[in-house]
Amino acid sequence: MLTSSALTDQIHTLTDGLLAELVDFRRDLHAHPELGFNEHRTTAKVAERLEAAGLKVRRFSPTGLAADIDPATEPGPATRRLRRVALRADLDALPLQEDTGLPFSSTVPGVSHACGHDVHTTVVLGAGLVLAELARQGALHSAVRLIFQPAEEIQPGGALDLLDTGVLEDVDRIFAVHCDPKVPVGQVGTRIGPITSASDTVTVTLTSDGGHTSRPHLTGDVVYALGLVATTTPALLGRRLDPRAGVNLTWGSVRAGSAPNAIPTTGTITGTLRCLDARTREKAENLLQELITQVVAPTGVETEVSLVRGVPPVDNDEVCTRILDEAARAVLGPDALVLTEQSLGGEDFGWYLTAAVGAMARLGVRTPGGRAYDLHRPDLVVDEDAIGVGARFLAQVAAGAGRDLHT
């Protein structure tokens, strides 16, 4: 069995031998992005490469796949069952026109990898190829499952579909990375506890008899009531819930009427309710209906509130976060770790954490000293050196986490 330092050295060597191929692979994915549940070409490309490495691939319907890497030796007699570590990647792109000017820009009009999922997929593929070679050499003593899921960008997320297939059966810990264009290449960000938010969609529909704007006293004024909902409800919510839970209600669309002199009969306002704390999320959902009803009551307008649940928070387990930290120091150096920010963005990796413990790290993709981009923008450019960094890091995470499970 290799020592920890020898294992890290071997991970470095194996990853270095794959770098050119991985960059080409990522560029191919980037040029051919596919939207959620339509990642047929992407699924086929990943499956083809894993099968070429001797791995048995399990495909899901309509898209997505998983592959297991078995350890060189069975667990000791004290271990009742084979324990497995999972690495997860997401395959889908965004319905966004790319505007980078890169020679391998998206060839699909209106679709691009503006969230870095092409990088996530390539990084997990690279880590898997390294781990598969370690297993062939008899140097891997942990079981690993590679998970490539569809539709992360579609609420409530493709992770739910894979969980229904039993993809986390026999998995004890699961890990993932997400591109962070604010963090320089060579660094990863971690944090114990929630790093992303629950995200639920709220729709409020108001109705009345409508009427002439010269006689607002004869009808319920839907537009006025919408204004109260838009401005008053977020303020009241912030006074009824603990602000440390990171509750945020923000509206994205208001629609009512079409004539300047007619009070409409109906109007809607839609937005997102976000929360970093899962328990406070439950309170917020119940409280929201109560507050909106109270806010609108004086206007005489009828109210209907619809809340569609999205993803839960990504709440990093303490032990799993320590495993990320140790792997980063081992494979990237003592200065590789930064404390990641909490984000009110949603990420469906949170669904996996309802079924197994795990943690997500943020992978630095910014060229050191270079421009800071942002995710979900048409001009997003990532530094491709992050591909090798991410593959090394996740290979080290899986190998280290698996060792820990068997001690």
N, C-alpha and C positions, 0 to 999 in steps of 0.2 A: 504494500500500500504506500502510495506516495505521501511524503510529508506535505504539510500545508503549503510551505514555500515552493516545493517542487511542483505541486499541483498548479499553483498560480503561474509559475514559469511556463509550464506546459500549456496552460490556457492562453498565455501571451503568444507563444510560438504558433499554436494552431490557428489563433485568430489572425495573426499576421499573414499566414498563408492563404487566408480567405478574403482579405481586404478588397482586392481588385474585383473579385467575383461579386462580393456583396454590394459594392458601389454600383456595378453594372446592373445588378438585380434591382436595386432600389430605383435606379434611373428608368428602368423598363416599367416598373410599377407606376412611377410618377407620370410617365408619358401615357399610361393607359388606365386612368382612374375609373372606378366603378362605384355607383351608389349602393346604399344598403340593401341587402338581400339580392343584389344583382352582381356580386363579385365573383362571377363564374370564371373569368380568365385569371383573376388573381388567385383564386382557390386552386385552379389547375396548375399554375406556375409553382406555387408553394408545394403542392402535393408531389409534383414531378421531381423537384429537387430533394425532398425528403426521401422519396422512394429510391432515388439514385444513391442516397446515402445508406440504403439498406433498412430504412424504417418502414414499419407497417402503418399506413395512413387510414384513419377513419373519417369519412366524409359525412357532412351533415346536409340536410335539405332545407332550403335550396342551395345554400352556400356555407362555407366554413369547414374546418377540419381540425383534427387532433391527431397526435402521434405520441407513442410512448417510447421512452428510452429505458431499457432495463439495466440494472446495475451489474457490475462484474461479479459480485458475490451476493448471495442471499443474506438477509438480516440474520443476526445471531439468534440463538434459541430463546432469549428473553423477549424478543419482539414477536408479538402474536400474528401480525400481518405485515405485508409489504407496505411500507409507508412511502408516499410519493409527494414530490414537490411539483407544482405547476407553474409554467410561465405563459402569460397571456399576451396576445397581440390582437389588434383590431384591423380589419381589412378595408373598410369602406372609405369613400371620399365624400366631399361636400358638393352641393349644387352651387358652385361658385366658379366664375370665369377666372382663369389664371392670368396674372399680369406680371410675370417675372422676367420674361425675355430669355429664360434659360434654354440651351439647345435641346434639352429633353423635356420641355414644357408639355403640359397636357395636350393631347391630340383630340380630346373629347370636348366639344363646345359646351360651355356652362358647367363643367365638372372638373374639380381639381383636388389634389391632396393638400389642402390649405390648413389641415390640422396635424400633419406629420404622420398619419397612419402608415404611409409607405415606409417611413423610417422605423416605426414600431414593428411592422411585419418583418422587415429585413433584419432588425436587431435580434428578434426572437429566433428567426431562421438561423442566423449566424451562431447564436448561442447553442441552438440545438445541434447544429453540425459539429461544433466543438465537443459538446457533451457526448454525441454519438461516437466520435473518434476516441474519446477518453474511455468509453465503455468497451470499444473494440480492443483497446490496449490493456484492458483490465485495470484501469486507473480510476474508474467511476464506481463509487460504492453507494450511490443513491439512485432511486427511481425518479424519473422526470417525465412529466406530461407537457407537451407543447400544445397550446390552444390558440387557434386562429379563428376569431369570431367575426361574424358579419354585423353590420348595422349598429355600430356604436352610436352613430349620429341620429338614429331614429328613436324617439321616445316610445316606450320606456326602455329600449335598448335590446340589442341582439343577445346580450348575455343571458337574458331570461330564457330564450329559446334553447340555448346550449345547456343551461342548468336542467331544463326539462328532459334532456337526453341522458342525464346522469354523468355529465362530463367531469364532475368533481368527485365521483365515487373513488374511494381510496386515496383521495388527495388530502393531505394534512395542512399544507401551506401553499399559498398562491401569491405570485409576485408579478409586477408589471412595471413598465416605465412609460412616461409621457413626455413628449418633447416640451422643452421650456426655452423659448427664444430669448429670454432675459438672462439666462445662466450661460457662462462661457463653456465651450467644449472642454472636456476633461474634468468637469465637475458634475456632481449629482446633488439634488436637493431632497432631503428627507425630513419628516416630522412625525412624531408620535401623535395619534389621535386624528381627528378629521382634517383632511387637506382639500376636499372638495365638498360641495353642498348638495343636499337634496334639491331637486328641481321639479316642481309641480305646475301644471298649467291651470290658470284660473280664468273662467269666463263668466261674466255677469251680464244677464239679459234683463233689461227693464222695459215694461210695457205700460201704456195708458191709452186713453181714448184719442189723444191727439187733439189738435185744434189750431186756431189762428193765433199768430204771435201777438196780435193786438188784444187778445183776451186770455192771457195765461192763467188767470184766476179760475177759469172754467174747466181746466183740465190738469192732469198731472204732467209736469214739464220734464220729459225724459232727458233732454239735453242738460238741463240744470241739475237733475239728479245724477247724471253721469259725472258731471263736474265734482259733485260732492264725493262720490265714490272714489274718483281718481285722486283727489287731494286729501280727503279726511281719513279714509281707511288705512293707508300706510302709516300715517301718523299715530292713529289709535292703536294699531297693532304693535308699534314700537313702544307704546306706554303700557301695554298689558303683558308683554313677554320679556324675559330676561335678555337684555341686549348682548350678553356674552354668547348667546346661542347663535348669533349671526343671522337673525331672521330678516328677510328683505322681500318686500312686495313691490314690484315695479311693473307698470303698465306698458304695453307695447303697441296697442291698437285701440282706437275709439271710433265707433261708427254709428251715425244716427242722421237720418233725414237727408233731403236733397234740395229743399227750397228755403230761402231765407225768411219767408213769411209764414211758414207752417211748422207747428210743433209736431214732430213725428210721433207715430204710435209705438215705435220700438227703437231700441238702441242697445248696443253691446260694447263692452270694454273687456279686453283680454290682456293677460300678463302672466308673469311667473312669480310663484311663491318659493323662495329659497331659504334653506336653513341648514346650518352646520351640525346641529344636534338632533339626533333621531327622535328622542323623547319630546323635545320641544316642538318638533315638526307635527306630532300628533295633536298637541294643544293648539298649534297655529291653525291647523285645518278646521278644527271644531270652532275656534274662536272667530275665524274669518266669516263664516255664515252669520253668526250672531251680530258682528259689528256692521256688516253691510246692510243687514235688515234694519238695524237701529238707525243707521245713517240715512237711509232712504225713506224711512217711515213718515217723517213730516211732509214729504212731497206728494203723498198720495199715489205714488207709482208702485206697480207690482214688481216684485223682484224674484229672479231665479239665479241661483249661484251653482255653477258646475266646476268641480275640481277634478282634474285628471292627474292621477299620480304618475310621476316620472321616476327618475332614479333616486336611490338613497344616497347618503353621503359616503364617500370613501374614507373610512375610519381606520387608520393604520394601527395594527396590533403592535404593542410595545416590543415583544420579543422579535417579531418579524422585521420591525424597523431597525432593531439592533443588528440583525443579520445583514440588512442592506448596508448599514454603516460599516460593519466589519469588512464586507466585500469591497466596498468603495475604497477603503484605506488599503486593503491588500493589493488590489489590482490597479488602482489609479493613483495611490500615494496619499500621504497624510493630509494634504491640503485639498483633497477632492470633495470633501463634504461641505455643504452649505445647508442652513436651515431654510426649508422651503416655505413660501407664503401659503396661507390659507386662501382658497378661491371659492367664490360663490358660483362658479361654473359647475355644471353637472358632468358626471363621468360614470358610465354604467359598470365599471369595474366594481363599484359599490355593491352590485348584486351578488358577485362572487363572495364578497366578505360577509354576506348573510348566511353562507353555506360552509365557509371555511375561514380560518384566520389567514391574514396576509397583509401585504403592504404594497404601496405604489411609490416609486421614486420619480422625481422629475429629472430628465436627462438634458444636460446643457447642450444646446445646438447653436449657440451664438459664436461667431468667430471672435476670439479674444480681441478686444479693442475695436471691434467692428460695429456696424449698425445693429440696433435692437429692433427686431421685427415683432409682430404679434400674430397669434393664432387666429384662424378664421378670417384672414385677410387675403386678398388676391395676390399680394406681392410677397408673401412669406417665402423666404429663402433660408434653408438650414445649411450649416457647415457639415459637409459629408464626413469629416473626421469623427463626428459623433457616432457614426455607424460602427466603427471598430471599437470605440469606447463602450458603447452600449452592449455590443456582443460579448466583450470581455467581462463586463460588469455582471450581466445576467448569467453567464456561464459560471462565474465565481459564486454568485448568489445561490444558484441551484446546487452546486457541488457542496458549498458550505452548509446550506440549510439541510441537505440530505444527511450529511455527516452528523449534524447536531441531532437529528431525529433518531439516529441509531445509537447514540451514546447513552 
